[in-house]
Amino acid sequence: MKGIFGYDSPIMTALTSIGDCICLSVLWIVFSLPVVTVGASTTALYAAAYHVVRKKEGGLWRRFWDAFREDFRRSTLLWLVALAILALLTVDVFVLRSIKLAGGALGNLYYVVLALWVLALTWGIYMAAYAARFNGSVREVMKFAFQLMALHPIKMLGVLVPVLAGLALILLVPFMALVMPGAVFAVVSFTTERVFRLHMRPEDLERETASEARGSEKEKDDDNQ
């Protein structure tokens, strides 16, 4: 029983991750309430989900708050751009759907605009992930996020599917909104981080690999003590 419920047991690790996802999701909801701060809170959500939920690096609140505060301006500008595009496409989707249901020929564009809406949503997530992990101007983040998405179209599913699944679960069970944001971004990070690694400079990749190795050695040392 001690092994099952030990601090490093699979059960306790899973429960800790779920608890982190709940705390992180609540933080994201609270910090997104002013609406204009959604971009900064989403960037902070990704940073904390990757470093704390997945990598077990540092405290959740400190990681979230530091990312929110330090990247507020850039992430807010990125969010406003993404919001404008998504809002425009959302209106077009509903209008074209109405035209399609009425039998109008223009309604055939509904699926095209819906596909563009999905691409814009995925692009927004890539921008949040890129902003959480790398430096660069607003224009550079927009450009590189789009390029990474376009270069790896199949991997887009690893970003899009968890997000849509999370949204569907929240619609079915609203209580899941207290878990899904943190959990979804932790899952999304598996795909985005693989994409990032494919395009990182050798010295940056070597530095990150060394950091991960030091983290693994520290965990082993803690287990042996």
C-alpha positions, 0 to 999 in steps of 0.5 A: 500500500505504501508503494501504491500511495507513495509520493512518486507512485503512478497514482499519486503522480496522476492525482498531482497532475490532475490537481495542477490542471485544476489549479491552472485552469482556474487561474486561466479562467480568472485571469481571462475574465477581463477578456483583453487579457485572454492572450496573456493568460493563454500564454501563461497557461501554456508555459505552466502546463509545459513546465509544471504539469508535464516537466514538474519544474517549479511552482505553478503559481510562480510559473503562471504569474511570471509568464503572464506578467513578462509577456503581457504586452506581446501576448495581448497584441497577438490575442487582439489580432487572433480575436479580430480574425476569429470574430470575422470568420465566425460571423462568416460561418454563421451567415454562410450556414444560413445561406446554405440552409436556405439553398443559396449557391453562396452557401457552398463557401460555408465549408471553406470558411469553416476550414479557415476558422479551424486554421485560425484557431490552430494558428492562435494556439501555435502563437501562444505556445511560441510566445511562451517558449521563445523571444521575438516581436509580435510580427515574428511570432505570427510569422514563425507560428504560421510557418511551423503550422504550414510546414507540419500540416499532419501535426496540426491534428495533435493540436486541433484534436485535443482542443476540440475534444476539450471544448466538446467535453466542456459543452457536455459537462460544464464542470470540466471547464475546471480541468480541461484548459490545463489538461488540453494544453499539457497534451498539446505541448507534446506536439508543439514541442516536437515541432519546435525541436525540429527547428531549434538551433543546434546550440539551443537544442543542446542546451535544452537537452542538457537541462532536461538531463540535469532535471532527470538526474535530480529526480533520480537523486531525490528518489534515492534519498 
